[in-house]
Amino acid sequence: MFERVLIAEDHENTSLSVKRALIDLGVEDPKYVAYCDQALSWIRKGLNIAQPYDLFITDLSFVEDHTIQEITDGAALIKAVKEIQPELKILVFSAEGRPEVISSLIRDLGIDAYVRKARHDVQELRSAIESIAKGKTYFPIQIRQTTRENNSFAFTPYDTTIIRLLAQGAKQKEIPQYLKEHKIIPTGLSSLEKRLNLIRDVLGFSTNEQLIAYCKDFKII
């Protein structure tokens, strides 16, 4: 389970839901901040002192007040965090329910989980955190269904490269060397595995073989 957790949330009642879920899972002393700039600063400090956070939970909307902020929303915060700590696990906990917004966070920012604020969100938060801790992703079932029905997952050139190599018989552990030689980033094995996990989860597949077959059927590779 995670040891160093940072939560960016400006509503105290919501923070209690997150805290309850973390305590239920045995996570001790999570840190809380109410502002986006503060969250980025804490993550940067964790890296500087060699004590990086291993899970970041954030809302998407932050109420503006007298405190001037350079970053004012969760999406921009996630993007900034990814630039300094690409491997950080990120869970979005928000009232936002529009599929196009959630899909964009998955596709463009590579979040690991999305939980919508609702009546039973503590249980869902627990499930999401447990999934992330096991190296999996966690997204609303309606997002996965909509994506599969519309064949709407936006594959990047990076995605098609690694899937094409897998289809040609390359092993996952061999692909990072190819990426380095061709200056394709990210090159790390963990980044590659995370991306494949995300694509499989969003499309509802359990194996790379199913993903490869899907990509061939729809002329993606």
Secondary structure as UniProt FT lines:
FT   STRAND          5..8
FT   HELIX           12..24
FT   TURN            25..26
FT   STRAND          31..33
FT   HELIX           36..48
FT   TURN            49..50
FT   STRAND          55..58
FT   HELIX           74..84
FT   TURN            86..87
FT   STRAND          89..94
FT   HELIX           99..109
FT   STRAND          113..116
FT   TURN            119..120
FT   HELIX           121..133
FT   TURN            134..135
FT   HELIX           141..150
FT   HELIX           157..167
FT   TURN            168..169
FT   HELIX           172..174
FT   HELIX           175..181
FT   TURN            182..183
FT   HELIX           189..203
FT   HELIX           208..217
FT   TURN            218..219
//
